[in-house]
Amino acid sequence: MYPLVLFSIVSWGVILERLWSFRKLGAGLREFQLEASNLLLRGDLGDVERLCRSRDDLPSARILLAALERLSAKDSRLKDRWAEALERQRQRVNQDLRRNFWILGTIGSASPFVGLFGTVVGILRSFQDMARTGSGGFAVVASGISESLIATAAGIIVAVIAVMAYNAFQTRWSSLVLAIKLQVEELTELLPAGPDSDGN
């Protein structure tokens, strides 16, 4: 039961952290797009860059900042390949949004087996007690077996919660990735050297 208790605490920690992060991110993205769009329409690239640096907790801000840094580079090789730099940053951001998902997946798949292992150990102990005392019958081992089955039930409960959270976060992650992609495309269209030259 001790590993299952630990799994439960860790999974709930991840669930609460991701819930808070995704909820905060959704509101922050809408606010950032409005501010950045207004600045880009006015042509204030310096203010846009300062806004991105002040909101570096937002994926869109980090992606747009990568494009602005490349566009302001003196080396033409860096400046001309700004779209590729933007795409690499977007992939890094997408991966960062999946942080700790693997923990939920691992707990969801491992918990039932940990619970089953606890049940098997408990049943073995019950039979060992029966052999040691020399008394037999269902009444002797019933209490030990019933206690052992609690481990299996606990493992299933922990696994169900972890798997449901994992699938819910996967769905939310997909919608956020799409929203960030569309937002960055809308913002980069307002840049002086927009993505139309590269067909992106």
Backbone as ProteinMPNN parsed JSONL, in Angstrom:
{"seq_chain_A": "MYPLVLFSIVSWGVILERLWSFRKLGAGLREFQLEASNLLLRGDLGDVERLCRSRDDLPSARILLAALERLSAKDSRLKDRWAEALERQRQRVNQDLRRNFWILGTIGSASPFVGLFGTVVGILRSFQDMARTGSGGFAVVASGISESLIATAAGIIVAVIAVMAYNAFQTRWSSLVLAIKLQVEELTELLPAGPDSDGN", "coords_chain_A": {"N_chain_A": [[0.81, -1.211, 0.0], [2.059, 1.213, 0.555], [3.606, 2.15, -1.724], [1.419, 2.686, -3.41], [0.047, 4.699, -2.055], [1.982, 6.69, -2.255], [2.054, 6.933, -5.067], [-0.529, 7.946, -5.478], [-0.413, 10.447, -4.177], [1.565, 11.736, -5.703], [0.386, 11.716, -8.283], [-1.919, 13.3, -7.872], [-0.654, 15.658, -7.233], [0.539, 16.301, -9.715], [-1.782, 16.516, -11.269], [-3.146, 18.726, -10.106], [-1.206, 20.712, -10.494], [-1.026, 20.844, -13.323], [-3.674, 21.502, -13.959], [-3.867, 24.084, -12.837], [-1.856, 25.4, -14.301], [-2.734, 25.168, -17.016], [-5.199, 26.459, -16.89], [-4.444, 29.064, -16.154], [-2.865, 29.636, -18.351], [-4.653, 29.735, -20.533], [-6.144, 32.119, -20.104], [-4.057, 33.987, -20.112], [-3.038, 33.831, -22.728], [-5.044, 34.939, -24.344], [-5.054, 37.586, -23.443], [-2.44, 38.358, -24.075], [-2.389, 38.182, -26.876], [-4.101, 40.269, -27.647], [-2.717, 42.563, -26.684], [-0.222, 42.33, -28.019], [-1.03, 42.375, -30.697], [-2.078, 44.967, -30.997], [0.268, 46.495, -30.599], [1.862, 45.589, -32.727], [0.359, 46.403, -34.915], [0.724, 49.096, -34.692], [3.343, 49.208, -35.301], [5.353, 49.086, -33.404], [7.928, 47.528, -32.792], [9.944, 47.327, -30.907], [8.575, 47.682, -28.499], [6.962, 45.462, -28.659], [8.841, 43.428, -28.434], [9.734, 43.909, -25.828], [7.373, 43.394, -24.463], [7.091, 40.659, -24.991], [9.313, 39.658, -23.607], [8.615, 40.314, -21.019], [6.46, 38.688, -20.654], [7.349, 36.043, -20.666], [6.466, 33.672, -19.661], [4.462, 32.769, -21.189], [3.709, 30.644, -23.929], [3.28, 31.657, -26.578], [4.5, 34.153, -26.432], [7.208, 33.481, -26.104], [7.687, 32.182, -28.517], [7.143, 34.177, -30.437], [9.088, 35.993, -29.678], [11.421, 34.668, -30.426], [11.229, 34.886, -33.19], [11.354, 37.688, -33.502], [13.918, 38.257, -32.518], [15.495, 36.993, -34.438], [14.765, 38.443, -36.732], [15.805, 40.906, -36.14], [18.482, 40.475, -36.256], [21.852, 41.034, -37.354], [23.289, 39.463, -39.086], [22.634, 38.152, -42.205], [22.106, 35.491, -42.707], [20.986, 34.506, -40.376], [18.8, 36.191, -40.175], [17.287, 35.675, -42.481], [16.4, 33.12, -42.021], [14.404, 33.122, -40.13], [11.849, 32.049, -39.887], [12.238, 29.3, -39.643], [13.54, 29.207, -37.184], [11.489, 30.095, -35.564], [9.679, 27.969, -35.824], [11.125, 25.87, -34.641], [11.245, 26.789, -32.006], [8.546, 26.724, -31.418], [8.052, 23.985, -31.403], [9.579, 23.239, -29.201], [8.166, 24.562, -27.205], [5.687, 23.268, -27.363], [6.415, 20.736, -26.485], [7.149, 21.35, -23.9], [4.698, 21.956, -22.774], [3.669, 19.481, -22.35], [4.781, 18.613, -20.046], [5.386, 16.459, -17.345], [3.338, 14.736, -18.066], [4.103, 12.135, -18.552], [4.401, 11.056, -16.055], [1.794, 10.662, -15.086], [0.939, 8.803, -16.997], [2.674, 6.656, -16.483], [2.039, 6.016, -13.797], [-0.645, 5.354, -14.143], [-0.473, 2.992, -15.645], [1.132, 1.327, -14.094], [0.092, 1.111, -11.49], [-2.136, -0.81, -11.125], [-0.712, -3.244, -11.276], [1.059, -3.028, -9.156], [-0.772, -3.007, -7.046], [-1.867, -5.565, -7.416], [0.387, -7.119, -6.913], [0.72, -6.568, -4.196], [-1.579, -7.819, -3.226], [-1.057, -10.52, -3.834], [1.204, -10.971, -2.225], [0.022, -10.603, 0.292], [-1.837, -12.732, 0.362], [-0.087, -14.895, 0.268], [1.182, -14.569, 2.733], [-0.98, -15.064, 4.403], [-1.46, -17.795, 3.968], [0.972, -18.763, 4.859], [0.782, -18.128, 7.591], [-1.301, -19.809, 8.231], [-0.08, -22.292, 7.812], [1.904, -22.178, 9.754], [0.52, -22.016, 12.187], [-0.874, -24.335, 12.091], [-3.561, -24.685, 11.825], [-6.454, -24.827, 9.762], [-8.76, -23.989, 7.074], [-11.329, -21.849, 5.765], [-12.073, -19.717, 7.37], [-9.798, -19.042, 8.723], [-8.054, -17.857, 6.897], [-9.576, -15.972, 5.678], [-9.83, -13.304, 6.635], [-7.234, -12.294, 6.236], [-6.998, -12.521, 3.437], [-9.052, -10.831, 2.559], [-8.105, -8.369, 3.473], [-5.853, -8.217, 1.893], [-6.915, -7.949, -0.661], [-7.659, -5.335, -0.7], [-5.475, -3.913, -1.533], [-5.389, -4.425, -4.303], [-7.783, -3.206, -5.095], [-7.216, -0.561, -4.359], [-5.063, -0.04, -6.069], [-6.34, -0.136, -8.567], [-8.108, 2.032, -8.351], [-6.323, 4.224, -8.091], [-5.062, 3.995, -10.572], [-7.192, 4.417, -12.383], [-7.904, 7.1, -11.87], [-5.491, 8.384, -12.586], [-5.247, 7.684, -15.325], [-7.589, 8.769, -16.436], [-7.122, 11.488, -15.929], [-4.8, 11.826, -17.439], [-5.747, 11.395, -20.097], [-7.591, 13.484, -20.262], [-5.906, 15.717, -20.018], [-4.353, 15.347, -22.266], [-6.194, 15.898, -24.282], [-6.742, 18.592, -23.697], [-4.191, 19.635, -24.051], [-3.839, 19.278, -26.814], [-5.736, 21.078, -27.848], [-4.701, 23.474, -26.869], [-2.215, 23.58, -28.167], [-3.038, 23.896, -30.827], [-4.367, 26.362, -30.587], [-2.236, 28.052, -29.86], [-0.605, 27.822, -32.132], [-2.26, 28.962, -34.136], [-2.507, 31.517, -33.07], [0.139, 32.483, -33.094], [0.612, 32.476, -35.85], [-1.206, 34.43, -36.682], [-0.11, 36.669, -35.418], [2.492, 36.819, -36.519], [1.892, 37.454, -39.109], [1.595, 40.135, -38.995], [4.08, 41.138, -38.763], [6.903, 43.034, -40.076], [8.408, 41.611, -41.999], [6.696, 39.292, -43.027], [5.424, 35.854, -42.874], [4.7, 35.169, -45.431], [6.518, 35.158, -47.463], [7.896, 32.835, -47.278], [5.999, 30.999, -47.632], [4.624, 30.056, -45.438]], "CA_chain_A": [[0.0, 0.0, 0.0], [2.88, 2.425, 0.628], [3.828, 2.708, -3.071], [0.169, 3.204, -3.962], [-0.19, 5.993, -1.412], [2.921, 7.62, -2.886], [1.56, 7.179, -6.426], [-1.711, 8.796, -5.396], [0.016, 11.811, -3.839], [2.276, 12.298, -6.861], [-0.549, 11.944, -9.381], [-2.741, 14.453, -7.545], [0.204, 16.83, -7.369], [0.646, 16.603, -11.141], [-3.099, 16.938, -11.741], [-3.41, 20.091, -9.643], [-0.251, 21.624, -11.137], [-1.412, 21.009, -14.721], [-4.934, 22.244, -13.989], [-3.559, 25.491, -12.575], [-1.058, 25.942, -15.414], [-3.543, 25.281, -18.224], [-6.217, 27.492, -16.684], [-3.752, 30.351, -16.21], [-2.363, 29.832, -19.705], [-5.742, 30.121, -21.421], [-6.438, 33.543, -19.925], [-2.882, 34.762, -20.489], [-2.885, 33.864, -24.179], [-5.994, 35.907, -24.91], [-4.595, 38.933, -23.1], [-1.209, 38.644, -24.813], [-2.69, 38.41, -28.295], [-4.679, 41.606, -27.802], [-1.666, 43.566, -26.501], [0.781, 42.209, -29.08], [-1.628, 42.792, -31.969], [-2.136, 46.433, -31.011], [1.618, 47.025, -30.77], [2.329, 45.268, -34.076], [-0.363, 47.262, -35.856], [1.352, 50.424, -34.616], [4.722, 49.071, -35.749], [6.274, 49.251, -32.276], [8.577, 46.235, -32.597], [10.669, 47.364, -29.647], [7.606, 47.444, -27.426], [6.526, 44.068, -28.778], [9.899, 42.594, -27.865], [9.693, 44.086, -24.366], [6.185, 42.68, -23.992], [7.399, 39.228, -25.029], [10.252, 39.339, -22.524], [7.916, 40.419, -19.734], [5.488, 37.604, -20.575], [8.022, 34.838, -21.153], [5.786, 32.484, -19.163], [3.493, 32.371, -22.2], [4.338, 30.025, -25.106], [3.234, 32.542, -27.744], [5.496, 35.211, -26.255], [8.537, 32.919, -26.375], [7.798, 31.898, -29.952], [7.242, 35.457, -31.151], [10.383, 36.589, -29.346], [12.426, 34.008, -31.271], [11.133, 35.49, -34.525], [11.819, 39.077, -33.437], [15.377, 38.261, -32.369], [16.084, 36.665, -35.736], [14.526, 39.54, -37.682], [16.666, 42.039, -35.797], [19.884, 40.063, -36.349], [22.61, 41.692, -38.412], [23.7, 38.44, -40.041], [21.506, 37.836, -43.089], [21.801, 34.064, -42.618], [20.067, 34.361, -39.259], [17.578, 36.952, -40.436], [16.485, 35.041, -43.528], [15.883, 31.827, -41.558], [13.653, 33.368, -38.904], [10.679, 31.171, -39.821], [12.687, 28.011, -39.128], [13.791, 29.387, -35.758], [10.173, 30.17, -34.928], [9.108, 26.622, -35.77], [11.845, 25.095, -33.621], [10.797, 27.261, -30.695], [7.18, 26.243, -31.229], [8.131, 22.576, -31.036], [10.05, 23.173, -27.818], [7.06, 24.991, -26.342], [4.697, 22.189, -27.341], [6.934, 19.672, -25.628], [7.123, 21.826, -22.526], [3.318, 21.88, -22.299], [3.401, 18.083, -21.972], [5.594, 18.304, -18.881], [4.83, 15.592, -16.298], [2.336, 13.803, -18.549], [4.631, 10.78, -18.462], [4.188, 10.567, -14.693], [0.426, 10.147, -15.031], [0.884, 7.587, -17.806], [3.378, 5.579, -15.778], [1.244, 5.631, -12.63], [-1.856, 4.702, -14.618], [-0.192, 1.639, -16.123], [1.832, 0.515, -13.093], [-0.644, 0.972, -10.226], [-2.835, -2.094, -10.959], [0.237, -4.328, -11.041], [1.543, -2.868, -7.786], [-1.846, -3.489, -6.184], [-1.944, -7.026, -7.547], [1.538, -7.679, -6.205], [0.405, -6.498, -2.77], [-2.571, -8.856, -2.928], [-0.388, -11.821, -3.859], [2.026, -11.069, -1.016], [-0.876, -10.772, 1.424], [-2.368, -14.096, 0.353], [1.009, -15.796, 0.661], [1.358, -14.45, 4.179], [-2.108, -15.725, 5.059], [-1.22, -19.232, 3.928], [2.103, -19.039, 5.739], [0.258, -18.108, 8.955], [-2.076, -21.031, 8.417], [0.854, -23.423, 7.948], [2.646, -22.046, 10.992], [-0.35, -22.323, 13.326], [-1.366, -25.698, 11.957], [-5.012, -24.689, 11.677], [-6.844, -24.558, 8.388], [-10.12, -23.563, 6.858], [-11.519, -20.526, 5.155], [-12.171, -18.69, 8.4], [-8.457, -18.636, 9.151], [-7.386, -17.017, 5.883], [-10.521, -15.019, 5.069], [-9.518, -11.918, 7.0], [-5.989, -11.906, 5.571], [-7.238, -12.357, 2.009], [-9.872, -9.628, 2.356], [-7.227, -7.218, 3.619], [-4.934, -8.174, 0.754], [-7.624, -7.474, -1.847], [-7.734, -3.878, -0.642], [-4.365, -3.395, -2.336], [-5.801, -4.454, -5.703], [-8.793, -2.156, -5.283], [-6.537, 0.734, -4.304], [-4.284, 0.113, -7.299], [-7.256, 0.169, -9.664], [-8.607, 3.395, -8.159], [-5.242, 5.158, -8.436], [-4.836, 3.912, -12.011], [-8.318, 5.046, -13.095], [-7.771, 8.551, -11.738], [-4.335, 8.83, -13.366], [-5.517, 7.529, -16.754], [-8.591, 9.769, -16.81], [-6.454, 12.793, -15.947], [-3.873, 11.822, -18.582], [-6.511, 11.581, -21.326], [-8.16, 14.837, -20.249], [-4.836, 16.673, -20.286], [-3.953, 15.183, -23.661], [-7.167, 16.644, -25.079], [-6.51, 20.017, -23.449], [-2.906, 19.972, -24.671], [-4.041, 19.382, -28.26], [-6.444, 22.332, -28.141], [-3.782, 24.575, -26.609], [-1.213, 23.599, -29.24], [-3.684, 24.494, -31.994], [-4.612, 27.78, -30.306], [-0.946, 28.747, -29.914], [-0.192, 27.851, -33.539], [-3.056, 29.959, -34.846], [-2.191, 32.833, -32.526], [1.452, 32.894, -33.598], [0.467, 32.776, -37.274], [-1.873, 35.731, -36.803], [0.809, 37.724, -34.999], [3.607, 36.948, -37.457], [1.403, 38.108, -40.32], [1.694, 41.585, -38.783], [5.488, 41.54, -38.752], [7.341, 43.681, -41.318], [8.761, 40.542, -42.935], [5.758, 38.245, -42.662], [5.745, 34.519, -43.313], [4.214, 34.866, -46.78], [7.633, 34.964, -48.391], [8.318, 31.443, -47.199], [4.856, 30.144, -47.882], [4.159, 29.493, -44.175]], "C_chain_A": [[0.846, 1.265, 0.0], [3.205, 2.994, -0.765], [2.56, 3.306, -3.674], [-0.194, 4.553, -3.343], [0.721, 7.059, -2.033], [2.475, 7.964, -4.305], [0.38, 8.136, -6.416], [-1.328, 10.244, -5.106], [0.686, 12.482, -5.035], [1.311, 12.626, -7.989], [-1.448, 13.148, -9.102], [-1.929, 15.738, -7.602], [0.336, 17.266, -8.818], [-0.678, 17.143, -11.669], [-3.377, 18.393, -11.352], [-2.487, 21.104, -10.313], [-0.635, 21.896, -12.588], [-2.726, 21.776, -14.852], [-4.694, 23.739, -13.81], [-2.819, 26.125, -13.748], [-1.909, 26.15, -16.652], [-4.621, 26.358, -18.083], [-5.592, 28.888, -16.78], [-3.298, 30.666, -17.628], [-3.457, 30.315, -20.644], [-6.064, 31.599, -21.325], [-5.273, 34.414, -20.382], [-2.708, 34.885, -21.988], [-3.812, 34.89, -24.813], [-5.536, 37.342, -24.645], [-3.362, 39.318, -23.908], [-1.505, 38.936, -26.279], [-3.243, 39.803, -28.533], [-3.596, 42.683, -27.699], [-0.667, 43.534, -27.644], [0.226, 42.674, -30.413], [-1.676, 44.313, -32.066], [-0.762, 47.047, -31.249], [2.146, 46.771, -32.176], [1.629, 46.134, -35.111], [0.196, 48.68, -35.855], [2.806, 50.398, -35.077], [5.753, 49.229, -34.66], [6.949, 47.914, -31.961], [9.378, 46.191, -31.297], [9.757, 47.094, -28.469], [7.098, 46.016, -27.457], [7.565, 43.139, -28.147], [9.923, 42.711, -26.34], [8.485, 43.368, -23.757], [6.445, 41.175, -23.947], [8.331, 38.828, -23.893], [9.568, 39.408, -21.159], [6.899, 39.308, -19.542], [6.096, 36.303, -21.064], [7.462, 33.555, -20.554], [4.758, 31.965, -20.154], [4.194, 31.777, -23.415], [4.366, 30.953, -26.311], [4.276, 33.649, -27.652], [6.895, 34.684, -26.554], [8.737, 32.645, -27.864], [7.973, 33.19, -30.741], [8.573, 36.14, -30.884], [11.491, 35.979, -30.18], [12.41, 34.598, -32.673], [11.686, 36.914, -34.526], [13.341, 39.145, -33.315], [16.063, 37.929, -33.678], [15.921, 37.811, -36.735], [15.4, 40.746, -37.403], [18.157, 41.695, -35.866], [20.567, 40.763, -37.523], [23.053, 40.701, -39.488], [22.491, 38.027, -40.882], [21.137, 36.359, -43.04], [20.838, 33.776, -41.475], [18.728, 35.027, -39.564], [16.677, 36.248, -41.441], [15.854, 33.732, -43.078], [15.057, 31.983, -40.282], [12.456, 32.429, -38.761], [11.05, 29.796, -39.27], [12.952, 28.087, -37.622], [12.474, 29.439, -34.981], [9.565, 28.784, -34.78], [9.804, 25.75, -34.748], [11.411, 25.493, -32.219], [9.379, 26.767, -30.404], [7.172, 24.778, -30.824], [8.62, 22.398, -29.605], [8.936, 23.547, -26.842], [6.007, 23.897, -26.235], [5.138, 21.048, -26.437], [6.884, 20.083, -24.158], [5.712, 21.769, -21.938], [2.939, 20.465, -21.863], [4.181, 17.662, -20.731], [4.782, 17.521, -17.843], [3.695, 14.693, -16.764], [2.806, 12.363, -18.366], [4.423, 10.192, -17.066], [2.798, 9.968, -14.565], [0.3, 8.854, -15.832], [1.534, 6.397, -17.117], [2.58, 5.086, -14.582], [-0.013, 4.88, -13.066], [-1.63, 3.273, -15.069], [0.414, 0.738, -15.049], [1.006, 0.232, -11.841], [-1.408, -0.345, -10.095], [-1.892, -3.254, -10.662], [0.831, -4.25, -9.631], [0.49, -3.356, -6.8], [-1.99, -4.993, -6.224], [-0.79, -7.705, -6.818], [1.294, -7.659, -4.698], [-0.601, -7.556, -2.361], [-1.926, -10.232, -2.875], [0.464, -12.014, -2.608], [1.152, -11.296, 0.214], [-1.457, -12.164, 1.506], [-1.3, -15.103, 0.759], [1.242, -15.752, 2.165], [0.236, -15.152, 4.936], [-1.909, -17.231, 5.082], [-0.019, -19.622, 4.793], [1.664, -19.052, 7.204], [-0.541, -19.367, 9.249], [-1.167, -22.24, 8.605], [1.591, -23.363, 9.277], [1.788, -22.42, 12.214], [-0.893, -23.729, 13.273], [-2.869, -25.788, 11.84], [-5.369, -24.296, 10.257], [-8.267, -24.072, 8.302], [-10.197, -22.134, 6.35], [-11.525, -19.423, 6.204], [-10.805, -18.172, 8.822], [-7.842, -17.645, 8.191], [-8.293, -15.931, 5.327], [-10.149, -13.579, 5.375], [-8.249, -11.441, 6.307], [-6.184, -11.659, 4.082], [-8.044, -11.091, 1.737], [-9.037, -8.361, 2.503], [-6.294, -7.083, 2.426], [-5.617, -7.626, -0.487], [-7.8, -5.963, -1.858], [-6.632, -3.263, -1.498], [-4.729, -3.375, -3.819], [-6.812, -3.354, -5.996], [-8.148, -0.774, -5.284], [-5.733, 0.985, -5.573], [-5.155, 0.481, -8.485], [-7.766, 1.602, -9.558], [-7.556, 4.43, -8.562], [-5.02, 5.186, -9.941], [-5.938, 4.617, -12.79], [-8.214, 6.567, -13.039], [-6.636, 9.078, -12.615], [-4.61, 8.764, -14.862], [-6.547, 8.548, -17.231], [-7.975, 11.165, -16.887], [-5.522, 12.9, -17.15], [-4.623, 12.083, -19.886], [-7.121, 12.978, -21.399], [-7.097, 15.882, -20.574], [-4.326, 16.556, -21.718], [-4.888, 15.977, -24.574], [-6.953, 18.147, -24.925], [-5.216, 20.477, -24.098], [-3.076, 20.16, -26.175], [-4.735, 20.692, -28.623], [-5.549, 23.542, -27.903], [-2.728, 24.695, -27.704], [-1.795, 24.246, -30.494], [-3.911, 25.987, -31.782], [-3.324, 28.593, -30.383], [-0.457, 28.879, -31.352], [-0.946, 28.929, -34.308], [-2.724, 31.368, -34.369], [-0.863, 33.346, -33.065], [1.374, 33.236, -35.08], [-0.19, 34.137, -37.485], [-0.929, 36.872, -36.439], [1.946, 37.914, -35.993], [3.171, 37.549, -38.782], [1.51, 39.636, -40.219], [3.133, 42.063, -38.715], [5.877, 42.183, -40.073], [7.732, 42.689, -42.402], [7.913, 39.336, -42.568], [6.136, 36.915, -43.251], [5.337, 34.214, -44.738], [5.334, 34.614, -47.748], [8.137, 33.537, -48.389], [7.182, 30.475, -47.429], [4.304, 29.52, -46.636], [3.007, 30.33, -43.617]], "O_chain_A": [[0.401, 2.296, -0.505], [3.089, 4.203, -0.968], [2.621, 4.319, -4.37], [-0.687, 5.445, -4.035], [0.289, 8.179, -2.303], [2.509, 9.126, -4.709], [0.299, 9.036, -7.251], [-1.863, 11.164, -5.724], [0.416, 13.643, -5.342], [1.401, 13.697, -8.59], [-1.712, 13.937, -10.009], [-2.45, 16.789, -7.976], [0.255, 18.456, -9.123], [-0.699, 18.113, -12.427], [-3.797, 19.192, -12.188], [-2.909, 22.207, -10.661], [-0.579, 23.039, -13.041], [-2.877, 22.603, -15.751], [-5.25, 24.558, -14.542], [-3.12, 27.251, -14.144], [-1.822, 27.203, -17.284], [-4.918, 27.079, -19.036], [-6.152, 29.782, -17.414], [-3.338, 31.819, -18.06], [-3.224, 31.204, -21.462], [-6.239, 32.265, -22.346], [-5.487, 35.469, -20.979], [-2.278, 35.929, -22.477], [-3.41, 35.624, -25.715], [-5.622, 38.202, -25.521], [-3.242, 40.452, -24.37], [-0.919, 39.851, -26.856], [-2.89, 40.45, -29.518], [-3.551, 43.603, -28.515], [-0.3, 44.578, -28.182], [0.942, 43.308, -31.189], [-1.348, 44.88, -33.108], [-0.633, 48.007, -32.008], [2.803, 47.635, -32.758], [2.251, 46.555, -36.086], [0.155, 49.378, -36.867], [3.431, 51.448, -35.227], [6.922, 49.482, -34.953], [6.595, 47.247, -30.989], [9.479, 45.142, -30.662], [10.121, 46.363, -27.548], [6.834, 45.422, -26.412], [7.226, 42.198, -27.43], [10.114, 41.713, -25.643], [8.573, 42.804, -22.666], [6.069, 40.5, -22.988], [8.153, 37.772, -23.286], [9.905, 38.646, -20.252], [6.511, 39.006, -18.414], [5.453, 35.542, -21.786], [7.921, 32.465, -20.892], [4.238, 30.861, -19.994], [5.177, 32.344, -23.891], [5.383, 31.029, -27.001], [4.867, 34.04, -28.658], [7.688, 35.374, -27.195], [9.824, 32.852, -28.402], [8.844, 33.287, -31.606], [9.126, 36.795, -31.768], [12.407, 36.684, -30.603], [13.465, 34.789, -33.278], [12.404, 37.302, -35.448], [13.978, 39.994, -33.939], [17.097, 38.512, -34.003], [16.841, 38.11, -37.495], [15.706, 41.522, -38.309], [19.0, 42.539, -35.564], [19.943, 41.045, -38.545], [23.177, 41.061, -40.659], [21.462, 37.609, -40.351], [19.988, 36.0, -43.299], [19.975, 32.905, -41.588], [17.666, 34.491, -39.251], [15.456, 36.224, -41.282], [14.881, 33.275, -43.678], [15.019, 31.077, -39.45], [12.089, 32.055, -37.648], [10.28, 29.194, -38.522], [12.634, 27.159, -36.879], [12.365, 28.895, -33.882], [9.0, 28.457, -33.736], [9.152, 24.969, -34.055], [11.231, 24.64, -31.349], [9.058, 26.432, -29.264], [6.366, 24.373, -29.986], [8.144, 21.524, -28.881], [8.784, 22.928, -25.789], [5.493, 23.627, -25.15], [4.329, 20.468, -25.712], [6.611, 19.261, -23.284], [5.55, 21.556, -20.737], [1.995, 20.279, -21.095], [4.234, 16.477, -20.405], [3.65, 17.877, -17.514], [3.132, 13.955, -15.956], [2.006, 11.477, -18.062], [4.286, 8.978, -16.911], [2.637, 8.886, -14.0], [-0.368, 7.916, -15.397], [1.019, 5.28, -17.158], [2.454, 3.879, -14.37], [-0.402, 3.893, -12.442], [-2.505, 2.425, -14.895], [0.232, -0.479, -15.087], [1.208, -0.797, -11.195], [-1.341, -0.963, -9.033], [-2.23, -4.147, -9.885], [1.074, -5.274, -8.993], [0.816, -4.04, -5.829], [-2.21, -5.63, -5.194], [-0.973, -8.743, -6.183], [1.622, -8.619, -4.001], [-0.496, -8.13, -1.277], [-2.213, -11.022, -1.976], [0.452, -13.085, -2.001], [1.502, -12.093, 1.084], [-1.566, -12.728, 2.595], [-1.572, -16.045, 1.503], [1.473, -16.785, 2.793], [0.468, -15.76, 5.981], [-2.159, -17.876, 6.1], [-0.007, -20.699, 5.39], [2.122, -19.893, 7.977], [-0.481, -19.922, 10.346], [-1.433, -23.105, 9.44], [1.875, -24.405, 9.868], [2.271, -23.056, 13.15], [-1.328, -24.268, 14.29], [-3.405, -26.894, 11.762], [-4.658, -23.515, 9.625], [-8.905, -23.78, 9.313], [-9.268, -21.338, 6.488], [-11.036, -18.321, 5.955], [-10.663, -17.018, 9.226], [-7.181, -16.695, 8.612], [-7.836, -15.062, 4.585], [-10.151, -12.729, 4.485], [-8.191, -10.304, 5.839], [-5.62, -10.72, 3.521], [-7.752, -10.36, 0.791], [-9.225, -7.396, 1.761], [-5.98, -5.973, 1.997], [-4.993, -6.922, -1.281], [-8.061, -5.375, -2.907], [-6.83, -2.216, -2.115], [-4.414, -2.412, -4.519], [-6.718, -2.659, -7.008], [-8.488, 0.079, -6.104], [-5.724, 2.1, -6.094], [-4.77, 1.305, -9.314], [-7.846, 2.309, -10.563], [-7.852, 5.387, -9.278], [-4.815, 6.249, -10.527], [-5.658, 5.334, -13.751], [-8.413, 7.243, -14.048], [-6.791, 10.088, -13.301], [-4.25, 9.684, -15.596], [-6.398, 9.126, -18.307], [-8.273, 11.931, -17.803], [-5.461, 13.942, -17.803], [-4.186, 12.901, -20.695], [-7.164, 13.586, -22.469], [-7.359, 16.825, -21.32], [-3.914, 17.549, -22.317], [-4.445, 16.639, -25.512], [-6.979, 18.886, -25.909], [-5.147, 21.582, -24.636], [-2.521, 21.097, -26.75], [-4.362, 21.343, -29.599], [-5.622, 24.524, -28.642], [-2.39, 25.804, -28.119], [-1.13, 25.049, -31.148], [-3.677, 26.788, -32.688], [-3.323, 29.702, -30.916], [0.049, 29.931, -31.744], [-0.345, 29.714, -35.042], [-2.667, 32.303, -35.168], [-0.752, 34.51, -33.448], [2.007, 34.195, -35.522], [0.216, 34.903, -38.359], [-0.945, 37.922, -37.081], [2.328, 39.047, -36.284], [3.998, 38.101, -39.508], [1.515, 40.335, -41.232], [3.383, 43.264, -38.618], [5.248, 41.909, -41.095], [7.431, 42.892, -43.578], [8.384, 38.446, -41.86], [7.07, 36.836, -44.049], [5.593, 33.113, -45.225], [5.141, 33.931, -48.754], [8.729, 33.075, -49.364], [7.383, 29.261, -47.421], [3.573, 28.534, -46.73], [2.475, 30.016, -42.553]]}, "name": "protein", "num_of_chains": 1, "seq": "MYPLVLFSIVSWGVILERLWSFRKLGAGLREFQLEASNLLLRGDLGDVERLCRSRDDLPSARILLAALERLSAKDSRLKDRWAEALERQRQRVNQDLRRNFWILGTIGSASPFVGLFGTVVGILRSFQDMARTGSGGFAVVASGISESLIATAAGIIVAVIAVMAYNAFQTRWSSLVLAIKLQVEELTELLPAGPDSDGN"}
